Amino acid sequence: MWSAFRRVTSGVRWYVRELTDESAYDRYVAHVRRNHPDAEVPNRRDFERMRTDRQEADPRQGFRCC
């Protein structure tokens, strides 16, 4: 019974992280470590800043309301 509960909560957690793009940093770190092993991995704050700057610079991303 507990294993089923853990499996369901794990699935819900995965879904919410993907839906909110919370897992983007984890995917980025995995990419950098796999493809650029000598590169320094930025911390999460720097990653989010780079991501926001990139989104704001791209006119296809729309505009930021706030």
Backbone hydrogen bonds in HBPLUS format (Angstrom, degrees):
<---DONOR---> <-ACCEPTOR-->    atom                        ^
c    i                          cat <-CA-CA->   ^        H-A-AA   ^      H-
h    n   atom  resd res      DA  || num        DHA   H-A  angle D-A-AA Bond
n    s   type  num  typ     dist DA aas  dist angle  dist       angle   num
A0005-PHE N   A0001-MET O   3.08 MM   4  6.39 156.9  2.14 147.3 153.9     1
A0006-ARG N   A0002-TRP O   2.84 MM   4  6.06 163.7  1.87 152.1 156.2     2
A0007-ARG N   A0003-SER O   2.91 MM   4  6.04 153.1  1.99 141.2 149.0     3
A0008-VAL N   A0004-ALA O   2.95 MM   4  6.17 158.5  2.00 148.7 153.9     4
A0009-THR N   A0005-PHE O   2.91 MM   4  6.16 171.0  1.92 156.5 158.9     5
A0010-SER N   A0006-ARG O   2.84 MM   4  5.86 151.0  1.92 143.1 151.8     6
A0011-GLY N   A0007-ARG O   2.98 MM   4  6.15 153.3  2.05 141.5 148.6     7
A0012-VAL N   A0008-VAL O   2.91 MM   4  6.19 157.6  1.96 153.0 159.2     8
A0013-ARG N   A0009-THR O   2.90 MM   4  6.01 159.9  1.94 144.7 150.4     9
A0014-TRP N   A0010-SER O   2.93 MM   4  6.14 161.1  1.97 147.6 152.7    10
A0015-TYR N   A0011-GLY O   2.96 MM   4  6.13 163.4  1.99 147.3 151.9    11
A0016-VAL N   A0012-VAL O   2.96 MM   4  6.17 165.8  1.98 154.6 157.6    12
A0017-ARG N   A0013-ARG O   2.98 MM   4  6.14 164.4  2.00 152.3 156.8    13
A0018-GLU N   A0014-TRP O   2.95 MM   4  6.17 156.0  2.01 152.0 158.6    14
A0019-LEU N   A0015-TYR O   2.83 MM   4  5.97 159.8  1.87 150.7 157.2    15
A0020-THR N   A0016-VAL O   2.95 MM   4  6.05 157.9  2.00 151.4 155.9    16
A0022-GLU N   A0017-ARG O   2.86 MM   5  4.82 129.4  2.12 143.7 152.2    17
A0021-ASP N   A0018-GLU O   3.24 MM   3  4.86 148.8  2.34  93.4 102.6    18
A0024-ALA N   A0021-ASP O   3.27 MM   3  5.49 166.0  2.29 108.7 111.3    19
A0027-ARG N   A0023-SER O   3.03 MM   4  6.32 159.5  2.07 156.0 161.6    20
A0028-TYR N   A0024-ALA O   2.91 MM   4  6.12 153.0  1.99 146.2 154.1    21
A0029-VAL N   A0025-TYR O   2.88 MM   4  6.13 163.9  1.91 156.7 159.9    22
A0030-ALA N   A0026-ASP O   3.06 MM   4  6.24 162.2  2.09 146.1 151.0    23
A0031-HIS N   A0027-ARG O   2.95 MM   4  6.15 153.3  2.02 143.9 151.4    24
A0032-VAL N   A0028-TYR O   2.89 MM   4  6.17 165.7  1.91 157.5 160.3    25
A0033-ARG N   A0029-VAL O   2.97 MM   4  6.11 170.0  1.98 154.3 157.3    26
A0034-ARG N   A0030-ALA O   2.98 MM   4  6.01 147.4  2.09 141.5 150.4    27
A0035-ASN N   A0031-HIS O   2.83 MM   4  5.86 171.5  1.84 158.4 160.8    28
A0036-HIS N   A0032-VAL O   2.75 MM   4  5.00 147.6  1.86 136.1 144.4    29
A0039-ALA N   A0036-HIS O   2.99 MM   3  5.47 157.5  2.04 119.1 126.2    30
A0047-PHE N   A0043-ASN O   2.96 MM   4  6.20 158.3  2.00 155.4 162.5    31
A0048-GLU N   A0044-ARG O   2.91 MM   4  6.14 162.5  1.94 152.7 156.3    32
A0049-ARG N   A0045-ARG O   3.03 MM   4  6.28 151.7  2.11 144.5 152.4    33
A0050-MET N   A0046-ASP O   2.91 MM   4  6.16 163.6  1.93 152.4 156.2    34
A0051-ARG N   A0047-PHE O   2.88 MM   4  6.08 159.5  1.92 151.4 157.7    35
A0052-THR N   A0048-GLU O   2.90 MM   4  6.04 158.3  1.95 145.4 151.0    36
A0053-ASP N   A0049-ARG O   2.92 MM   4  6.10 165.3  1.94 152.7 156.9    37
A0054-ARG N   A0050-MET O   2.94 MM   4  6.08 158.1  1.98 146.9 153.1    38
A0055-GLN N   A0051-ARG O   2.97 MM   4  6.17 155.7  2.03 145.7 152.3    39
A0056-GLU N   A0052-THR O   2.93 MM   4  6.13 158.5  1.97 151.8 157.5    40
A0057-ALA N   A0053-ASP O   3.02 MM   4  6.13 139.3  2.19 141.6 152.0    41
A0061-GLN N   A0058-ASP O   3.03 MM   3  5.69 163.7  2.06 120.4 125.5    42
A0062-GLY N   A0059-PRO O   3.37 MM   3  5.70 167.5  2.39 108.7 112.0    43
